[in-house]
């Protein structure tokens, strides 16, 4: 999968994409990260033929998306931010319907539905209306529907948003098995632990541009070997500490101050001396290896917020 210099403007002023370029190797996962409104969903919509860009080029599963969108759609699966299942139909009926819409024979659609319900551990609920399913079950059914036609390329747009931790981890296992079976996957998410676990490579997008890309380890390495975290009694006190440590490029989020620590414990000692000199007592103080959260904050200037949904731009 390749996207080259994708650009899209809504109206006169909203520049959703300003030259997005991506590449996903066959049988791998690309994690697309970015704050709300960064352009993640717009990118997915372009690559899945739901939206035509103003300019640029995209090839998915060997098909030029703009030149032959119908053929591209035959080769991809898409699970969006919300489970797109018919609540009045049973699990089996939902999957059989998708099969028939993909021009499968009735018998083949029924067989495929049975296979997927078993794969996604939904066989016991196969005859129940989808409206009786839990959130996690609906997400699994939605993902199963995206796989009915066995697409070589799958797009998952924030697939675990709103799920409880147990359901999220369960869905991660399903996704990992799909990749082991050879599926190429583009995943957008605001759960950075999700990208850390699932993605072979990560692209960070902000204001319609790709601002960083690499493996999780490569992105973390840009911040140095460790980070010191200081937890204060209030956001105001945290801002004061951030100002005291400005020369060390400290950042602040609510009552937490993060300080890059390329020299490890020496930074920790300097932070302690600075706090003592200012008469400030920290509620918590720790040194740890950098995470994708640190990378995200450093690149975009804000923390990921998985409780908010991205706007169309």
Buried (B, 14 or more C-beta within 10 A) or exposed (E): BEBBBBBBBBEEEBBBBBBBBBBBEEBBBBBBBBBBBBBBBBBBBBBBBBBEBEEBBBBBBEBEBBEEBEBBBBBBBBBBBBBBBBEEBBBBBBBBBBBBEBEBEEEBBBBBBBBBBEBBEBBEBBEBBBEEBEBBBBBBBBBBBBBBBEBBBBBBBBBBBBBEEEBBBBBBEBBEEBBEEEBBBBBBBBBBBBBBBBBBBBBBBBBBBBEBBBEBEEBBEBBBBBBBBBBBEEEEBBBBBBEBBEEBEBBBBEBBBBBBBEEEEEBBEBBBEBBEEEEBEBEEBEBEEBBBBBBBBBBBEEBBEBEEBBEEB
